[in-house]
Structures are given as structure tokens and as C-alpha cells.
Amino acid sequence: MDLLTHNRRMAQNSLWSNDRIYRAVLALKPGEFEAPRTSFFPSIKETLNHILAVDHLYLDFVEEGGLGASAHDDFVPFDDPALLAEAQADFDRRLIGFCDRLTAAALERRVVTDRREDGMIPERIGDLLAHLFIHQIHHRGQVHAMLSGTSVKPPQLDEFFLDYDLKLRDAEVERLGLGGIS
């Protein structure tokens, strides 16, 4: 698998994984979404909002959108998990579109990232995408762990890439419009 295909599949995986996480979150009992929990961010709500805020920052970097740090700083957190889920799905589809349009040469191209007091730092688009995917996985894992202390069983999140797992994800992949990834 080449890096373009890898990035495209990782973007598709983000939509699929977030769909599974948010389906669990939307089944929580009242109060569980914002309830204090032990993690880097002290609730499921704060962690999921953080993921989306950073997603916007990094996509602005790679798209050279010009917002810089304000893409993160101006993010307004969601209180309603359904609205947050919708915003995350919209972002995930935008990320898929970006990765679908990506070229091999673009992966190596450097774009300027606004690191506030540390300055404007050029980074490779491929490295920024790798960081974005790792960041999402890292914090989704925290949400997964926090769900263990709720009324909802955490979803399985590692059934996406292998042919062995096709039967476990085919219906979701079709529902999400991610055909052609098997």
C-alpha cells in the first residue's frame, strides 16, 4: 500500500471509528456525556470537543486555509452530543475529500503551521496528516476507556482494515458511503 492509499484509508477509518464512538455516546443516559471522569480531559464531552477542535486546526494547516491557531482558538465547544456528532461527521467527510484529492508530491510539500509563541513552522503535509490521525486515535482511545464507566458498552474500533473483519463492518461501511475499501 502506498502512502496516498494509506492516508485515504486512515481518513475513511476516522469517519467509521467516530461513527461507532458517537453511536455509543448518543446512547448514554442523561448526564453521562458531561460527567467528570478520569482522563487527560475530564469528561467524554471535553475529550470529543478537543478532538474536533484539533482536527480543524490541522486541516486548516494542510489546506493552507489561513486561519492558523485561530482555527483551534475560535472553536466553540458543543454541549449537545448529537450536534457534536454531526459536526465531527462533516469534518470527517471533508478530511476524506482532502485525502482523495491529495497527490504523492503534496505529501512532501511543506506548509506553514502557526505555533503561536514558537512561531511559524513549516511541516510536511504527510507528517501533519500522520499527526492528525495519531491524535484522533489517542483521544478516541481515552473516550473508549471512559465509556467503560458508563451505561454503554464501548464499541470495537479495530475491525476496519483486514479482510477478516469485512463481515463486522460491511453494513456500516455501506451506510457511511465508504464503498470500495474492502
HELIX and SHEET records of a PDB file:
HELIX    1   1 LEU A    3  VAL A   25  1                                  23    
HELIX    2   2 ILE A   44  GLU A   63  1                                  20    
HELIX    3   3 SER A   70  ASP A   73  1                                   4    
HELIX    4   4 PRO A   81  ARG A  101  1                                  21    
HELIX    5   5 ALA A  104  GLU A  108  1                                   5    
HELIX    6   6 ARG A  116  ASP A  118  5                                   3    
HELIX    7   7 ILE A  125  LEU A  147  1                                  23    
HELIX    8   8 ASP A  163  ASP A  165  5                                   3    
HELIX    9   9 LEU A  166  ARG A  175  1                                  10    
SHEET    1   A 2 ARG A 110  ASP A 114  0                                        
SHEET    2   A 2 MET A 120  ARG A 124 -1                                        
END                                                                             
